[in-house]
């Protein structure tokens, strides 16, 4: 998540083990999973305009990070996604996934000087990469919402129990107490319903209609902002900020989105409005990267 909050603790409690008695496949499969995860994070970063978010063009609503911070963070995660997909392939227990996530967060913070750039990527893409490894090891497909269902059925209860046990002092915890929003924890526990219900259909429909990857990524992000109860938006702007962001994103989509001539100008104007309000839809950006990852996993399967 695009946030400078304290280190994430999504992996700090053990959960249920991965199920099944399957043999791991070759390391080449894990290299593919890891490459696609890193590619997804890079594509999310490189996309512009993104309302309030960091890109190579500017730092959006953030004073403590820029694109170079994210690139350093990306480099620190090169081994993580391969390690966690290998863990999924060998049906490792959730404790192992937790430890891999904690180690990845430590490397990220060391690389960025304590800036929490990829909290959501480590959590969301880590779970999805482990699920992809497990499904490949079982020779199971990844079409539809199979990856999300796997995460939900395998770890959903453990994720919720973990979230309930976390201290409510973090940004996400404060948002949960004040607004009742479950954030990244609840999204993962449910099997990523906004990813599979909104992000993936919008991305794939846009690509099928002839949009470039860049433009389809913008469309996907706006579609996610329009529907996600984004905890970053709630933390920075309260319900007023969330409603403004969702209303703005819906307006962009309903006016034709990327299919409309001159859409870039309107998207940049929305970006400036988010920056003026100090709003940053980091939860939507996290799900955008996860959506790209799932899309490429399905294409490669």
C-alpha positions in Angstrom: 0.0 0.0 0.0 1.3 3.5 -0.8 1.9 4.4 2.8 4.7 5.3 5.1 3.0 3.6 8.1 4.9 1.3 10.4 5.9 -2.2 9.1 3.0 -4.4 8.1 2.1 -7.3 10.4 -0.3 -9.2 8.0 1.9 -12.3 8.4 2.5 -12.1 12.1 0.1 -14.9 13.2 0.2 -18.5 12.0 -2.7 -19.8 10.0 -3.9 -23.0 8.6 -1.5 -25.0 6.5 -1.7 -25.4 2.7 -3.7 -28.6 2.0 -2.9 -31.5 -0.2 -0.1 -34.0 -0.6 1.5 -32.7 -3.9 5.0 -32.8 -5.1 6.7 -29.5 -6.0 7.2 -28.6 -9.7 10.4 -27.2 -11.1 11.9 -24.0 -9.9 11.2 -22.6 -13.4 7.5 -22.4 -12.6 8.4 -20.3 -9.5 10.6 -18.1 -11.5 7.7 -17.4 -13.8 5.4 -16.6 -10.9 8.0 -14.3 -9.3 8.7 -12.5 -12.6 5.0 -11.8 -13.2 4.6 -10.5 -9.6 7.5 -8.1 -10.0 6.2 -7.1 -13.5 2.8 -6.3 -11.9 4.3 -4.1 -9.3 6.4 -2.3 -11.9 3.4 -1.8 -14.2 1.4 -0.3 -11.4 4.2 2.1 -10.5 4.8 3.1 -14.1 1.2 3.9 -14.9 0.1 7.6 -15.1 -2.2 9.4 -14.5 -3.1 7.8 -11.2 -5.0 10.1 -8.9 -2.9 10.9 -5.8 -0.4 8.0 -6.3 3.3 7.9 -6.9 4.5 7.4 -10.5 7.7 8.4 -12.4 5.9 11.6 -13.3 5.5 12.9 -9.7 5.0 11.8 -6.1 1.3 12.3 -6.0 0.0 13.0 -2.4 3.2 11.7 -0.8 6.0 13.8 0.6 8.2 10.9 1.9 8.6 8.8 -1.3 9.0 8.9 -5.0 9.4 6.5 -7.9 13.0 5.8 -7.0 11.9 4.7 -3.5 9.6 2.2 -5.2 12.3 0.9 -7.5 14.6 0.2 -4.6 11.7 -1.6 -2.9 11.0 -3.7 -6.0 14.7 -4.8 -6.1 14.5 -5.9 -2.5 11.6 -8.2 -3.3 13.2 -10.2 -6.1 13.7 -13.3 -4.1 10.5 -13.1 -2.1 8.0 -14.1 -4.7 10.0 -17.0 -5.9 10.5 -18.2 -2.3 6.8 -17.9 -1.4 5.6 -19.6 -4.6 8.0 -22.5 -3.9 6.6 -22.7 -0.4 3.1 -22.9 -1.9 4.3 -25.7 -4.3 5.6 -27.8 -1.5 2.4 -27.3 0.6 4.4 -25.4 3.3 2.4 -24.4 6.4 1.2 -20.9 6.8 3.9 -20.3 9.4 6.4 -20.5 6.6 4.6 -18.0 4.5 4.4 -15.7 7.5 8.1 -15.9 8.1 8.8 -15.2 4.4 6.6 -12.2 4.5 8.2 -10.8 7.6 11.7 -11.2 6.1 10.5 -9.5 2.9 9.1 -6.5 4.8 12.4 -6.2 6.6 14.3 -6.1 3.4 11.9 -3.6 1.9 12.3 -1.2 4.9 16.1 -1.6 4.7 16.1 -0.7 1.0 13.8 2.3 1.4 15.2 3.7 4.6 12.1 2.8 6.6 9.5 3.9 4.0 6.6 1.4 3.7 6.2 1.2 -0.1 5.0 -2.3 -0.8 3.1 -3.4 2.3 0.1 -4.5 0.2 2.2 -6.1 -2.5 4.0 -8.3 0.0 0.7 -9.4 1.5 -1.7 -9.6 -1.5 0.8 -10.8 -4.1 2.5 -13.1 -1.6 -0.7 -15.0 -0.8 -1.6 -15.1 -4.5 1.9 -16.3 -5.5 1.7 -19.1 -2.9 -1.7 -20.1 -4.1 -0.5 -20.1 -7.7 2.4 -22.4 -6.6 0.0 -24.7 -4.9 -2.4 -24.9 -7.8 0.4 -25.5 -10.3 1.7 -28.3 -8.1 -1.7 -29.9 -8.1 -2.0 -29.4 -11.9 -5.1 -27.2 -11.3 -6.1 -24.3 -13.5 -6.2 -20.6 -12.5 -9.2 -19.5 -14.6 -12.0 -17.3 -13.2 -11.7 -16.7 -9.5 -9.9 -20.0 -8.7 -6.9 -18.2 -7.1 -9.1 -16.1 -4.9 -11.2 -19.1 -3.8 -8.0 -21.0 -2.9 -6.8 -18.1 -0.7 -10.3 -17.8 0.9 -10.8 -21.5 1.6 -7.2 -22.2 2.7 -6.4 -19.1 4.8 -9.6 -17.0 5.1 -10.4 -17.9 8.7 -6.8 -17.6 9.8 -6.5 -14.2 8.1 -9.6 -12.9 9.9 -8.5 -14.3 13.3 -5.1 -12.6 12.8 -6.7 -9.3 11.9 -8.9 -9.5 15.0 -5.9 -10.0 17.2 -3.8 -7.1 15.8 -3.5 -4.0 17.9 -5.6 -1.1 16.5 -2.8 1.4 16.6 -1.8 1.2 12.9 -3.5 3.3 10.2 -5.5 0.3 9.1 -6.5 -0.5 12.7 -7.6 3.0 13.3 -9.7 2.9 10.2 -11.3 -0.3 11.2 -12.2 1.0 14.7 -13.6 4.3 13.4 -15.3 3.2 10.1 -15.6 -0.6 10.4 -13.6 -1.1 7.2 -11.7 -4.4 7.1 -9.1 -3.2 4.5 -6.5 -5.5 3.1 -7.2 -8.2 5.7 -10.9 -8.6 4.9 -10.3 -8.3 1.1 -7.8 -11.2 1.3 -10.0 -13.3 3.7 -12.9 -13.1 1.3 -10.7 -14.2 -1.6 -10.2 -10.8 -3.2 -13.8 -10.1 -4.4 -13.0 -6.6 -5.7 -10.1 -8.0 -7.8 -12.1 -10.8 -9.4 -15.5 -9.0 -9.4 -14.3 -5.6 -10.8 -10.6 -5.3 -11.5 -10.0 -8.4 -13.6 -13.2 -8.1 -15.8 -12.5 -4.4 -16.5 -8.8 -5.0 -17.3 -9.5 -7.9 -19.6 -12.5 -6.3 -21.3 -10.5 -3.1 -22.0 -7.6 -5.2 -23.5 -10.1 -7.2 -25.6 -11.5 -4.0 -26.9 -8.1 -3.0 -28.2 -6.8 -0.7 -25.4 -3.1 -0.7 -24.7 -1.8 -2.2 -21.5 -1.1 1.2 -20.1 -4.6 2.6 -20.9 -6.3 -0.6 -19.7 -4.4 -0.3 -16.4 -5.7 3.2 -15.9 -9.3 2.1 -16.6 -8.8 -0.8 -14.1 -7.5 1.5 -11.4 -10.4 4.0 -11.8 -12.9 1.1 -11.7 -11.4 -0.2 -8.4 -11.3 3.3 -6.8 -15.0 3.6 -7.7 -16.1 0.6 -5.6 -13.4 -0.3 -3.0 -13.8 0.9 0.6 -10.1 2.0 0.4 -8.7 2.2 3.9 -6.0 4.7 2.8 -8.6 7.1 1.5 -10.5 6.7 4.8 -7.4 7.3 6.8 -6.4 10.4 4.9 -9.9 11.9 4.1 -12.5 10.1 6.2 -15.9 9.2 4.7 -15.9 12.6 2.8 -12.6 11.8 1.1 -13.7 8.3 0.2 -17.0 9.5 -1.2 -15.2 12.2 -3.2 -12.7 9.6 -4.6 -15.4 7.1 -5.5 -17.7 9.7 -7.0 -14.8 11.1 -9.1 -13.8 7.6 -10.3 -17.4 6.7 -11.2 -17.8 9.9 -13.1 -14.6 9.2 -15.1 -15.8 5.7 -16.0 -19.4 6.7 -16.7 -18.2 9.5 -19.1 -16.5 6.8 -21.2 -13.2 6.3 -19.4 -10.3 5.6 -21.6 -12.5 5.2 -24.7 -13.3 8.9 -24.7 -11.2 11.3 -26.7 -9.1 13.5 -24.4 -9.5 11.3 -21.4 -5.9 11.9 -20.4 -6.6 15.5 -19.6 -9.5 14.7 -17.4 -7.5 12.0 -15.6 -4.6 14.4 -14.9 -7.1 16.9 -13.6 -8.5 14.3 -11.2 -5.0 13.5 -10.1 -4.4 17.1 -9.2 -7.7 17.3 -7.3 -6.6 14.2 -5.3 -3.2 15.7 -4.5 -4.9 19.0 -3.4 -7.0 17.0 -1.0 -4.0 14.8 0.0 -5.9 11.7 -1.0 -4.1 8.5 -2.0 -6.0 5.4 -3.0 -3.2 3.0 -2.0 -5.6 0.1 -1.4 -6.8 0.4 -5.0 -3.2 0.6 -6.2 -2.4 -2.6 -4.3 -5.4 -4.4 -5.9 -4.4 -3.0 -9.3 -1.0 -4.8 -9.1 -2.7 -7.9 -7.9 -5.2 -7.8 -10.8 -2.3 -7.5 -13.3 -0.6 -10.4 -11.6 -3.6 -12.6 -11.8 -4.2 -11.6 -15.5 -0.7 -12.6 -16.5 -0.8 -15.8 -14.4 -4.0 -16.8 -16.3 -2.4 -15.9 -19.6 0.7 -18.0 -18.8 -1.1 -21.0 -17.4 
